[in-house]
């Protein structure tokens, strides 16, 4: 099972959208405090729709507690500062994908200790960053693709009509 780590997320709508993506992909969500909102805020639940109750989510008081409770895990850290593109990493089926807070990303002190596992999403020009929920979806789906979308539904069904063979 894949894992998403959000380091001090600030915007409830992003976290709600990410929670919904986690439910749709059978991915665990790990939230590292402080959060810029309360988890019971209406905005989080509205963005997560009726999926929020199905979310496997754990909250940690800080990054040290996360590491203590998840010893030895492999963490890929998404950052605009990385040298390696996210498609160049070889993601394990149970890896952890970490994303920083919207205003500042993952602290450089953490990145420097994990340089070999830092990945970036290419962007045009001097744009600062992509939306956090979009970034999570981009990297997560690459990791899922590399692992064959294991146990995921790969065919869709029409509601009223049927696809031709």
DRENPA-3360 file (N, C-alpha, C; in nm, 2 decimals, always signed):
BEGIN
1 = XXXXXXXX = +0.08/-0.12/+0.00/+0.00/+0.00/+0.00/+0.09/+0.12/+0.00 ~ +0.06/+0.22/-0.09/+0.13/+0.34/-0.10/+0.10/+0.43/+0.02 ~ +0.18/+0.53/+0.05/+0.16/+0.62/+0.16/+0.19/+0.76/+0.12 ~ +0.11/+0.86/+0.15/+0.13/+1.00/+0.13/+0.16/+1.06/+0.27 ~ +0.26/+1.14/+0.27/+0.29/+1.22/+0.39/+0.28/+1.37/+0.35 ~ +0.20/+1.44/+0.43/+0.19/+1.59/+0.42/+0.25/+1.65/+0.54 ~ +0.36/+1.72/+0.51/+0.43/+1.79/+0.61/+0.37/+1.93/+0.64 ~ +0.30/+1.95/+0.75/+0.24/+2.07/+0.79/+0.15/+2.14/+0.69;
9 = XXXXXXXX = +0.06/+2.06/+0.63/-0.03/+2.12/+0.53/-0.11/+2.24/+0.59 ~ -0.13/+2.34/+0.50/-0.19/+2.46/+0.55/-0.34/+2.49/+0.50 ~ -0.37/+2.43/+0.39/-0.50/+2.45/+0.32/-0.59/+2.33/+0.33 ~ -0.71/+2.35/+0.39/-0.80/+2.24/+0.41/-0.85/+2.18/+0.28 ~ -0.87/+2.26/+0.18/-0.92/+2.21/+0.05/-0.82/+2.11/-0.01 ~ -0.69/+2.15/-0.01/-0.59/+2.06/-0.06/-0.59/+1.93/+0.01 ~ -0.59/+1.93/+0.14/-0.59/+1.81/+0.22/-0.71/+1.73/+0.20 ~ -0.83/+1.79/+0.18/-0.95/+1.72/+0.15/-0.94/+1.65/+0.02;
17 = XXXXXXXX = -0.89/+1.72/-0.08/-0.87/+1.66/-0.22/-0.77/+1.55/-0.22 ~ -0.66/+1.56/-0.14/-0.56/+1.46/-0.13/-0.62/+1.34/-0.06 ~ -0.70/+1.36/+0.04/-0.77/+1.25/+0.11/-0.86/+1.17/+0.02 ~ -0.93/+1.24/-0.07/-1.02/+1.17/-0.16/-0.93/+1.09/-0.26 ~ -0.82/+1.14/-0.31/-0.73/+1.07/-0.40/-0.68/+0.95/-0.32 ~ -0.64/+0.96/-0.20/-0.59/+0.85/-0.12/-0.70/+0.73/-0.11 ~ -0.82/+0.77/-0.09/-0.93/+0.67/-0.08/-0.94/+0.60/-0.21 ~ -0.94/+0.68/-0.32/-0.96/+0.62/-0.46/-0.84/+0.53/-0.50;
25 = XXXXXXXX = -0.73/+0.54/-0.43/-0.61/+0.46/-0.47/-0.56/+0.37/-0.36 ~ -0.64/+0.36/-0.25/-0.61/+0.27/-0.14/-0.47/+0.31/-0.08 ~ -0.45/+0.43/-0.06/-0.33/+0.49/-0.01/-0.35/+0.55/+0.13 ~ -0.25/+0.52/+0.22/-0.26/+0.58/+0.35/-0.22/+0.73/+0.35 ~ -0.28/+0.81/+0.43/-0.24/+0.95/+0.45/-0.18/+0.97/+0.58 ~ -0.07/+1.03/+0.59/+0.00/+1.07/+0.71/+0.02/+1.22/+0.72 ~ -0.04/+1.28/+0.82/-0.04/+1.42/+0.84/+0.06/+1.46/+0.95 ~ +0.15/+1.55/+0.93/+0.25/+1.60/+1.03/+0.21/+1.74/+1.07;
33 = XXXXXXXX = +0.18/+1.75/+1.20/+0.14/+1.88/+1.26/+0.26/+1.97/+1.27 ~ +0.23/+2.11/+1.28/+0.10/+2.16/+1.29/+0.03/+2.17/+1.16 ~ -0.10/+2.15/+1.17/-0.19/+2.17/+1.05/-0.24/+2.31/+1.05 ~ -0.26/+2.37/+0.93/-0.32/+2.50/+0.92/-0.47/+2.51/+0.93 ~ -0.53/+2.40/+0.98/-0.67/+2.39/+0.99/-0.71/+2.28/+1.09 ~ -0.83/+2.27/+1.12/-0.88/+2.15/+1.20/-0.93/+2.04/+1.11 ~ -0.90/+1.92/+1.14/-0.95/+1.81/+1.05/-1.10/+1.80/+1.04 ~ -1.17/+1.85/+1.14/-1.31/+1.84/+1.14/-1.37/+1.97/+1.07;
41 = XXXXXXXX = -1.29/+2.05/+1.01/-1.34/+2.17/+0.94/-1.42/+2.13/+0.82 ~ -1.53/+2.21/+0.80/-1.62/+2.18/+0.69/-1.55/+2.17/+0.55 ~ -1.45/+2.26/+0.53/-1.38/+2.27/+0.40/-1.31/+2.14/+0.37 ~ -1.25/+2.07/+0.47/-1.17/+1.95/+0.45/-1.27/+1.84/+0.41 ~ -1.38/+1.83/+0.48/-1.48/+1.73/+0.45/-1.55/+1.75/+0.32 ~ -1.58/+1.88/+0.29/-1.64/+1.91/+0.16/-1.55/+1.87/+0.04 ~ -1.42/+1.90/+0.05/-1.33/+1.86/-0.06/-1.32/+1.71/-0.07 ~ -1.32/+1.64/+0.05/-1.31/+1.50/+0.05/-1.44/+1.43/+0.02;
49 = XXXXXXXX = -1.55/+1.50/+0.01/-1.68/+1.45/-0.02/-1.71/+1.34/+0.08 ~ -1.79/+1.24/+0.04/-1.83/+1.13/+0.13/-1.72/+1.03/+0.15 ~ -1.60/+1.06/+0.09/-1.49/+0.96/+0.10/-1.41/+0.98/+0.23 ~ -1.42/+1.09/+0.30/-1.34/+1.12/+0.41/-1.35/+1.01/+0.52 ~ -1.47/+0.96/+0.54/-1.49/+0.86/+0.65/-1.42/+0.73/+0.61 ~ -1.38/+0.70/+0.49/-1.32/+0.58/+0.44/-1.16/+0.60/+0.44 ~ -1.12/+0.72/+0.48/-0.97/+0.75/+0.47/-0.89/+0.68/+0.58 ~ -0.78/+0.62/+0.55/-0.69/+0.57/+0.64/-0.59/+0.68/+0.67;
57 = XXXXXXXX = -0.61/+0.76/+0.78/-0.53/+0.87/+0.81/-0.47/+0.87/+0.95 ~ -0.34/+0.91/+0.96/-0.27/+0.91/+1.09/-0.21/+1.05/+1.11 ~ -0.22/+1.11/+1.22/-0.17/+1.24/+1.25/-0.05/+1.23/+1.35 ~ +0.06/+1.30/+1.32/+0.18/+1.30/+1.41/+0.20/+1.44/+1.46 ~ +0.26/+1.45/+1.58/+0.28/+1.59/+1.63/+0.40/+1.66/+1.56 ~ +0.49/+1.58/+1.51/+0.61/+1.64/+1.43/+0.67/+1.53/+1.35 ~ +0.77/+1.57/+1.27/+0.84/+1.47/+1.18/+0.92/+1.37/+1.26 ~ +0.97/+1.40/+1.38/+1.04/+1.31/+1.46/+0.95/+1.19/+1.51;
65 = XXXXXXXX = +0.83/+1.23/+1.55/+0.73/+1.13/+1.59/+0.70/+1.04/+1.47 ~ +0.68/+1.09/+1.35/+0.66/+1.01/+1.23/+0.77/+0.91/+1.21 ~ +0.89/+0.96/+1.22/+1.01/+0.86/+1.20/+1.01/+0.76/+1.31 ~ +0.98/+0.80/+1.43/+0.98/+0.70/+1.54/+0.88/+0.59/+1.52 ~ +0.76/+0.63/+1.47/+0.65/+0.54/+1.46/+0.66/+0.46/+1.33 ~ +0.74/+0.50/+1.23/+0.76/+0.43/+1.11/+0.91/+0.41/+1.08 ~ +0.98/+0.34/+1.16/+1.12/+0.32/+1.14/+1.16/+0.25/+1.01 ~ +1.27/+0.31/+0.95/+1.33/+0.25/+0.83/+1.25/+0.26/+0.70;
73 = XXXXXXXX = +1.14/+0.34/+0.70/+1.06/+0.35/+0.58/+1.14/+0.43/+0.47 ~ +1.12/+0.40/+0.34/+1.18/+0.47/+0.23/+1.09/+0.58/+0.20 ~ +1.14/+0.71/+0.20/+1.06/+0.83/+0.18/+1.11/+0.90/+0.05 ~ +1.03/+0.92/-0.05/+1.06/+1.00/-0.16/+1.00/+1.14/-0.13 ~ +1.09/+1.24/-0.14/+1.04/+1.37/-0.10/+1.03/+1.46/-0.23 ~ +0.91/+1.51/-0.25/+0.88/+1.59/-0.37/+0.91/+1.73/-0.33 ~ +1.00/+1.79/-0.41/+1.04/+1.93/-0.39/+1.08/+2.00/-0.52 ~ +1.06/+2.12/-0.53/+1.10/+2.20/-0.65/+1.25/+2.21/-0.65;
81 = XXXXXXXX = +1.32/+2.18/-0.55/+1.46/+2.20/-0.53/+1.54/+2.07/-0.58 ~ +1.48/+1.96/-0.61/+1.55/+1.84/-0.64/+1.61/+1.84/-0.78 ~ +1.71/+1.76/-0.79/+1.78/+1.74/-0.92/+1.72/+1.63/-1.01 ~ +1.66/+1.53/-0.94/+1.60/+1.42/-1.01/+1.45/+1.44/-1.04 ~ +1.41/+1.40/-1.16/+1.27/+1.41/-1.20/+1.19/+1.29/-1.14 ~ +1.07/+1.31/-1.10/+0.99/+1.21/-1.03/+0.98/+1.08/-1.11 ~ +0.98/+1.09/-1.24/+0.97/+0.96/-1.33/+1.10/+0.89/-1.33 ~ +1.21/+0.94/-1.28/+1.34/+0.87/-1.27/+1.35/+0.78/-1.15;
89 = XXXXXXXX = +1.27/+0.80/-1.05/+1.27/+0.71/-0.93/+1.20/+0.58/-0.96 ~ +1.25/+0.48/-0.89/+1.18/+0.34/-0.90/+1.11/+0.32/-0.77 ~ +0.98/+0.34/-0.77/+0.90/+0.34/-0.65/+0.86/+0.20/-0.61 ~ +0.88/+0.16/-0.48/+0.84/+0.04/-0.43/+0.69/+0.04/-0.40 ~ +0.62/-0.08/-0.39/+0.47/-0.08/-0.37/+0.43/-0.03/-0.24 ~ +0.52/-0.02/-0.14/+0.48/+0.03/-0.01/+0.56/+0.16/+0.03 ~ +0.60/+0.23/-0.07/+0.69/+0.35/-0.04/+0.60/+0.47/+0.02 ~ +0.68/+0.56/+0.07/+0.62/+0.68/+0.12/+0.65/+0.80/+0.03;
97 = XXXXXXXX = +0.56/+0.88/+0.00/+0.58/+1.00/-0.09/+0.54/+1.12/+0.00 ~ +0.64/+1.21/+0.02/+0.63/+1.32/+0.11/+0.62/+1.45/+0.04 ~ +0.53/+1.54/+0.08/+0.51/+1.67/+0.02/+0.51/+1.77/+0.14 ~ +0.56/+1.89/+0.11/+0.57/+1.99/+0.21/+0.45/+2.09/+0.21 ~ +0.45/+2.18/+0.31/+0.34/+2.27/+0.32/+0.34/+2.37/+0.20 ~ +0.22/+2.42/+0.17/+0.20/+2.50/+0.05/+0.29/+2.62/+0.04 ~ +0.32/+2.69/+0.15/+0.39/+2.81/+0.15/+0.54/+2.80/+0.14 ~ +0.59/+2.68/+0.18/+0.74/+2.67/+0.20/+0.80/+2.53/+0.16;
105 = XXXXXXXX = +0.71/+2.43/+0.14/+0.76/+2.30/+0.10/+0.82/+2.23/+0.22 ~ +0.90/+2.13/+0.19/+0.97/+2.05/+0.30/+1.09/+2.13/+0.34 ~ +1.12/+2.14/+0.47/+1.24/+2.22/+0.52/+1.37/+2.16/+0.45 ~ +1.46/+2.25/+0.42/+1.58/+2.22/+0.36/+1.67/+2.13/+0.45 ~ +1.65/+2.14/+0.58/+1.73/+2.05/+0.67/+1.69/+1.91/+0.65 ~ +1.57/+1.88/+0.62/+1.52/+1.75/+0.60/+1.56/+1.70/+0.46 ~ +1.55/+1.79/+0.36/+1.59/+1.75/+0.22/+1.74/+1.72/+0.21 ~ +1.82/+1.79/+0.27/+1.97/+1.77/+0.26/+2.01/+1.63/+0.32;
113 = XXXXXXXX = +1.93/+1.58/+0.42/+1.96/+1.45/+0.47/+1.91/+1.34/+0.38 ~ +1.83/+1.37/+0.28/+1.76/+1.27/+0.20/+1.78/+1.30/+0.05 ~ +1.89/+1.36/+0.02/+1.91/+1.41/-0.12/+1.88/+1.31/-0.23 ~ +1.93/+1.18/-0.20/+1.91/+1.08/-0.30/+1.77/+1.04/-0.33 ~ +1.68/+1.07/-0.24/+1.53/+1.04/-0.25/+1.45/+1.16/-0.28 ~ +1.51/+1.27/-0.32/+1.43/+1.39/-0.36/+1.40/+1.39/-0.50 ~ +1.27/+1.42/-0.54/+1.23/+1.42/-0.67/+1.15/+1.55/-0.70 ~ +1.15/+1.59/-0.83/+1.07/+1.71/-0.87/+0.99/+1.68/-0.99;
121 = XXXXXXXX = +0.88/+1.77/-1.00/+0.80/+1.76/-1.12/+0.85/+1.88/-1.21 ~ +0.88/+1.85/-1.33/+0.93/+1.95/-1.42/+0.82/+2.06/-1.45 ~ +0.87/+2.18/-1.46/+0.77/+2.29/-1.48/+0.84/+2.39/-1.58 ~ +0.76/+2.46/-1.65/+0.80/+2.56/-1.75/+0.84/+2.69/-1.68 ~ +0.95/+2.75/-1.71/+0.98/+2.88/-1.66/+1.01/+2.89/-1.52 ~ +0.98/+3.01/-1.46/+1.01/+3.04/-1.32/+0.90/+3.02/-1.22 ~ +0.80/+2.94/-1.26/+0.68/+2.93/-1.17/+0.73/+2.86/-1.04 ~ +0.68/+2.91/-0.92/+0.73/+2.86/-0.79/+0.70/+2.72/-0.77;
129 = XXXXXXXX = +0.57/+2.68/-0.79/+0.53/+2.54/-0.77/+0.39/+2.52/-0.82 ~ +0.35/+2.39/-0.83/+0.22/+2.35/-0.86/+0.13/+2.34/-0.74 ~ +0.00/+2.33/-0.76/-0.09/+2.31/-0.65/-0.05/+2.18/-0.58 ~ -0.06/+2.18/-0.44/-0.02/+2.06/-0.37/-0.10/+1.93/-0.40 ~ -0.23/+1.95/-0.41/-0.32/+1.83/-0.45/-0.28/+1.78/-0.58 ~ -0.25/+1.86/-0.68/-0.21/+1.82/-0.81/-0.08/+1.75/-0.81 ~ +0.01/+1.80/-0.73/+0.15/+1.74/-0.72/+0.14/+1.60/-0.66 ~ +0.06/+1.59/-0.56/+0.04/+1.46/-0.50/-0.01/+1.36/-0.60;
137 = XXXXXXXX = -0.12/+1.40/-0.68/-0.18/+1.31/-0.77/-0.08/+1.27/-0.88 ~ +0.00/+1.36/-0.93/+0.10/+1.34/-1.04/+0.20/+1.23/-0.99 ~ +0.26/+1.25/-0.88/+0.37/+1.16/-0.83/+0.31/+1.03/-0.79 ~ +0.19/+1.03/-0.71/+0.13/+0.91/-0.67/+0.09/+0.82/-0.79 ~ +0.03/+0.87/-0.89/-0.01/+0.79/-1.00/+0.11/+0.74/-1.08 ~ +0.22/+0.81/-1.08/+0.34/+0.75/-1.14/+0.39/+0.63/-1.06 ~ +0.39/+0.64/-0.93/+0.43/+0.53/-0.84/+0.33/+0.41/-0.86 ~ +0.21/+0.44/-0.87/+0.11/+0.33/-0.89/+0.13/+0.27/-1.03;
145 = XXXXXXXX = +0.15/+0.35/-1.13/+0.17/+0.30/-1.27/+0.30/+0.20/-1.27 ~ +0.40/+0.25/-1.20/+0.52/+0.16/-1.20/+0.50/+0.03/-1.13 ~ +0.40/+0.02/-1.04/+0.36/-0.10/-0.97/+0.24/-0.17/-1.03 ~ +0.21/-0.14/-1.16/+0.11/-0.20/-1.23/-0.03/-0.18/-1.19 ~ -0.06/-0.06/-1.12/-0.19/-0.03/-1.07/-0.25/-0.15/-0.99 ~ -0.17/-0.21/-0.91/-0.21/-0.33/-0.84/-0.34/-0.32/-0.77 ~ -0.43/-0.41/-0.80/-0.56/-0.43/-0.74/-0.65/-0.31/-0.77 ~ -0.62/-0.23/-0.87/-0.71/-0.11/-0.90/-0.79/-0.15/-1.02;
153 = XXXXXXXX = -0.91/-0.09/-1.02/-1.00/-0.11/-1.13/-0.94/-0.04/-1.25 ~ -0.93/-0.11/-1.36/-0.87/-0.05/-1.48/-0.97/-0.03/-1.60 ~ -1.09/-0.08/-1.58/-1.19/-0.06/-1.68/-1.31/+0.01/-1.63 ~ -1.36/+0.11/-1.70/-1.48/+0.18/-1.66/-1.61/+0.13/-1.72 ~ -1.72/+0.16/-1.66/-1.85/+0.12/-1.72/-1.93/+0.25/-1.74 ~ -2.00/+0.25/-1.85/-2.10/+0.35/-1.88/-2.22/+0.33/-1.79 ~ -2.30/+0.44/-1.76/-2.42/+0.42/-1.68/-2.54/+0.38/-1.76 ~ -2.56/+0.44/-1.88/-2.68/+0.40/-1.95/-2.65/+0.32/-2.08;
161 = XXXXX = -2.53/+0.34/-2.14/-2.50/+0.27/-2.26/-2.39/+0.17/-2.23 ~ -2.35/+0.10/-2.34/-2.24/+0.00/-2.32/-2.13/+0.03/-2.43 ~ -2.01/+0.00/-2.39/-1.90/+0.02/-2.49/-1.90/-0.09/-2.59 ~ -1.87/-0.07/-2.72/-1.86/-0.17/-2.82/-1.73/-0.24/-2.81 ~ -1.73/-0.37/-2.83/-1.61/-0.45/-2.83/-1.52/-0.43/-2.95;
% end
